Amino acid sequence: MKALLQRVSESSVTVGGEPVAAIGPGLVVLLGVGAGDSETTCRSLASRVARLRIFEDEAGKMNRSLLDTAGAALVVSQFTLYADTSRGLRPSFTGACEPTRARELYERFASELGYLGVPVCTGRFGARMRVALTNDGPVTLMLEEPENGAGKEPERC
């Protein structure tokens, strides 16, 4: 599972001109679900996102988490995070999870964030969305779970 995090002062999602979701200060989480992801992956990544210390404290140091700041998360499905551009000029998305299971895990990730106490809004899975945001910093980070391939089964020969 991959999450591209952007620290924002505000963000919103519209679909077909219709407002779908909006948050104030917090994080936009562009979430890609991979073929091998599970509920455990969702739980682990949600915990990391909620507790990641990327918000400034009184001294101006990045020392506070989303939970510490009572910030919100706007979670947007983003299968293109699994684009493989290593061959040719047209991306391949074979590493992305199939849509039905990806939707389940996307919703589970958002629920896990909510269980941790983060106010959560979501985009509309599978829709063509317009995401507007005002970066704060800017601070943009990529998280992957399992981290650095830890926990993945070895390839079979």
C-alpha positions, 0 to 999 in steps of 0.5 A: 500500500502506498500513501502520498501525504500532502500537508495542507491548510485546506483541501476539497474534492468535487466530482462532476462539479458537485462538492464531495468532501472538504477539510481544513488543516490536515493531510491529503492522503492519496492512497494506492492499494497494491495487489498483495495488501490486506486489512493488516496493511491498512491498520499499520499504514493508518497508524503511521499516517496518524502518528507521523510527526510532520506538523510544527510545534510551538518552536517551529519544529516538525514534532506534532502528528495529525492526532496531536493537532486534531487535523483531518485527513482527506483520503483519495483513491489513487491507483496510479501510484502503482504505475510502472513506467520502466518500459516504454512510454505507457504506464502499466498498472499490473501492481495495483489491486483489482478494483473490488478489493481495492475499494474494500481496502481503501474504505478500511484504511479510512475507517482505521484512521477514524478509529484512531481519532482522525476526522476523515473525509473521502473522495469517491472511489473510481470517479474522476475527481478534482482535488483542490488543495493548499499545500502547507510548507509544502510538505509532501511524503511517500509512505509504503507499507510494508516499509521497505519490503519488510513482511513480504514473502520472498519470491519463489523460484 
